[in-house]
């Protein structure tokens, strides 16, 4: 049975007889020598580490400057590598926008030209079917509709009051107003028809 509370691994030291006070001098001198060698090694290594610490503590500014310049160079090279890609992407998106705006502008110009053409046609249609009479003196409370119908009859056209549209301008008494008579579709060689 094992009387130890913790298991011992490896080689067990030999038990010393506790009844005598003898100490093995050889063993003790070996221990002292090994301690001396170990302490010398520790002193040497601590001296080296002290030197390296001095070196490190004397040059943090140099290290910082070197690190900063290296980091600046890396950032500059990365940014310069990405600049052409960014420019290409921006140019592509701008070209797409320009192309769509050009197409929309062309479409709107075509629509405007169509609307202007339709307005001209409508104006020409109105001119073909309307007769403007100006310079006819107008007295107060005079019925100009009857005058226009009478003039149409004298010309040999059948015109009713419903077929006329009056466009009177509020002008001073010195100058007579303008009368606009709408004549509906007429066929060549025939009288006005309503």
Secondary structure, 3 states (H helix, E strand, C coil): CCCCCCCCCCCCCCCCCCCCCCCCHHHHHHHHHHHHHHHHHHHHHHHHHHHHHHHHHHCHHHHHHHHHHHHHHHHHHHHHHHHHHHHHHHHHHHHHHHHHHHHHHHHHHHHHHHHHHHHHHHHHHHHHHEEEECCCCCCCCCCHHHHHHHHHHHCCCCCCHHHCCCCCCCCCCCCCCCEEEECCCCCCCCCCCC
